[in-house]
């Protein structure tokens, strides 16, 4: 599973105070562009400010950004170039603590982050998963299920994937120890017929032994 990454770095928002003033930073549409019955403001950018003139929110073609009382971005809503819908919530330091993304075809991603530690939840083409990353952005624990509902667990150390467990919906279970190349070196399995087996590979991935 690919590393979960922050998606919405260019958005941010905050709560809007009750006393606000709206400034429209664009010209209105001409009568030729809209009929006289239209009741809409046409603008490229709309800023909402408080009584002191501080910007509280900005609505533009890229999305909506909301700022806190100190002018820091706290919430962002918009769309990505690929058409995905994006929502991000930011902390006081400007870091996206929660980011949600939904693609045009319904694939979803949800990410929680604190510092460089991250937890991601994905639902892509019928496959769901949970990934926990360390402070260096490397996946440490992955739990998921494929499109057929078969669950699996993968543990990683500093060198890569090292331990994997897979279930096959009543057709068996396997436990694998992997090398630094993420390829199986030792596989312990029990088939759906309750037949146990052990399989060994060498460092080059060549099968060395298989016992049932």
ABEGO torsion letter per residue (X at the ends): XBBBBBABAABBBBBBBABBBBBBBBBBBBAAABBAABBBBBBABBBBBBAAGBBABBBBAAEBBBBBAAGBBABBBBBBAAGBBBBBBBBAAGBBABBBBBBAAGBBBBBBBBEABBBBBBBBGGBBBBBBBBAAGBBABBBBBBAAGBBBBBBBBAAEBABBBBBAGGAEBBBBBBBAAGBBABBBBBBAAGBBBBBBBBAAGBBABBBX
